[in-house]
Structures are given as C-alpha cells and as structure tokens.
C-alpha cells in the first residue's frame, strides 16, 4: 500500500522570537517493509540554515535555524511511502524462549551488538521490579519470546485505558503503571520498560497509523496523529513490531519514521528559541492511502 502523509506543526508566540533552532524527526525510514517515494519539508518563515544527517540510531534528522523575527512558526512535512505486509504470528510460537534470548543478550556477543543499546534504562524508561512483575504475567516460564510479547501487547491493551487527559510527556512511567491510563507513548514506554526489566531488548518506534473513519463518513483532513509502538529483538526473526495501543502485530497500516531508546530520541520536533514568551501549539496530521500497482 502506498500512503501520503502530511504533518503540520504550528507554534504561535505572544512576542516575537528573535532566533530559533529546531531538530526534526519527520522523514520516514527505509526498512525491508517500507520504501520512501518522496519527501518535502517546508518551514515558514524560511530558515537561514538547513541541513540533514543520520543520527546514532540511523534516523533522518533535519536541523533548521531561523534568524528572522517571527511570532508564528509553521513546519510542514509531506511524503509518500510504500508499505509492505510483514510476517504474521503463525510461526512466532517457534521463536526461542524468552529466557534463551535473555541469556544470549547477557553474553554480550558481538553478533547482537546492535540490540545492546536497547537493553538498559533511560531517563523516560527506567526498569524496576514492579515492571518486571507486570511483565511476568505474560512472560511465563519457557514461553516463546514473540508469543510472550504478543501476550504482553494484549495485556496492556486490556488493562489500560486510552486517556489523552491522564498524562503528558513528563509523566513518570511508575505513575502510568499505577494509574492504568495514558496514550500510545505511555503504552509503548510501559511495554519497553517491562521487557527491559526482564533483560530483553526493546526499542521505541515513532510514526503514523492509518485510521478508519466511521462507516459512511468521509476521511477528515488533519484528524490523524503521530503514533508510537515498540520493536522487540529476537535473534531468529530480528526486530518484530507490536502495537499495545491497538492490540496488534504491526503490519501494513503503520508508517515508520524513527526509532530509539524512548520518545526523547525521536520526538518529531524540539528546539530552543530566543524570545517568544508563552506559546501555543497546533498539530494536524493526515494519512491518506493511495492506490498503486506493484512492479
């Protein structure tokens, strides 16, 4: 399936901003299941300096510097990607047990060195015995890793309620665990923290998901949002993605932009400004499926 995505971010300020520097994660990644077709980034006002590079995790980073005084900053990314179906769960029961994978990762073998960076606690995702206990409801003795990861995905979906008012980007993970409410970012952090607390490698993935309007109603422009899910490392299958917010194995309706240890590594837009005073943020996202013929 080919998708077109438009992500528009508008900052409005009380007083003029004299200078602004921003770091953006908005350009989609190339993966075995996703190929980029086109990408454009437009900033208003126009940046005085703009550059792009790959970060430590292989994500595309856009850097922009604005030197023109402004009371509004609008950043719009537009791209098209082709997304292919991924393997289903049918063979995942044949994956090694999670204890085997844990032991493999603890061996610090260079064969799995890329996964090592996703084993440890971060500022936003701190491992704990409480998280390990939460995970053990799904990670029972000798259970295949990917089967257990799917069970944990279902566990989070069943026990937690999606509530945009319950948390913000600074809400600690232990509060999410106690309150059992949050958004996709919280549920991704929760699953990552639970698995890392068992000594397993799990990374945070940011991107978009195709949403479906109610029957008989048109797709609304700007009604979508950024999304987050997790990717679990299995020595046999590589990285396998799960979405605890939607209780599913990631397939061809998820569009990957960036991945890292937690949200802090991949936030769509962050930066520093000189001036501005109070600010207001308005974000709109539109994900549109396009028909195309595979060649």
Number of C-alpha atoms within 10 A of each C-alpha: 16 21 21 17 22 21 22 19 17 17 15 19 18 13 15 16 21 15 16 20 17 15 19 20 22 28 24 25 19 17 11 9 14 20 16 17 13 12 16 12 16 13 17 13 16 16 16 10 11 14 10 13 11 10 11 9 14 13 21 21 20 18 18 19 19 22 16 14 16 19 17 19 18 16 18 18 19 18 19 21 23 20 21 17 13 14 13 10 12 8 10 18 14 14 18 19 20 25 19 16 21 18 12 15 23 13 10 12 10 10 10 16 11 11 21 17 15 23 24 18 17 13 9 18 24 19 23 16 11 14 22 18 14 21 25 15 12 19 25 14 10 12 19 20 27 26 22 22 25 21 18 24 25 19 18 23 18 12 10 19 16 16 12 11 9 14 18 12 11 7 13 16 20 17 12 19 19 10 13 17 19 22 21 20 22 28 28 30 26 25 30 30 33 26 26 25 24 21 21 27 26 31 27 25 27 29 22 23 20 18 15 11 11 8 6 6 8 9 15 13 12 14 13 22 16 20 21 28 30 29 24 24 24 23 16 11 13 11 16 18 23 26 26 29 24 15 17 14 20 22 17 17 18 23 26 24 22 26 24 23 25 26 22 14 18 25 17 20 15 12 12 11 14 13 17 20 13 9 12 10 11 10 17 16 21 22 26 18 15 12 9 10 6 7 3
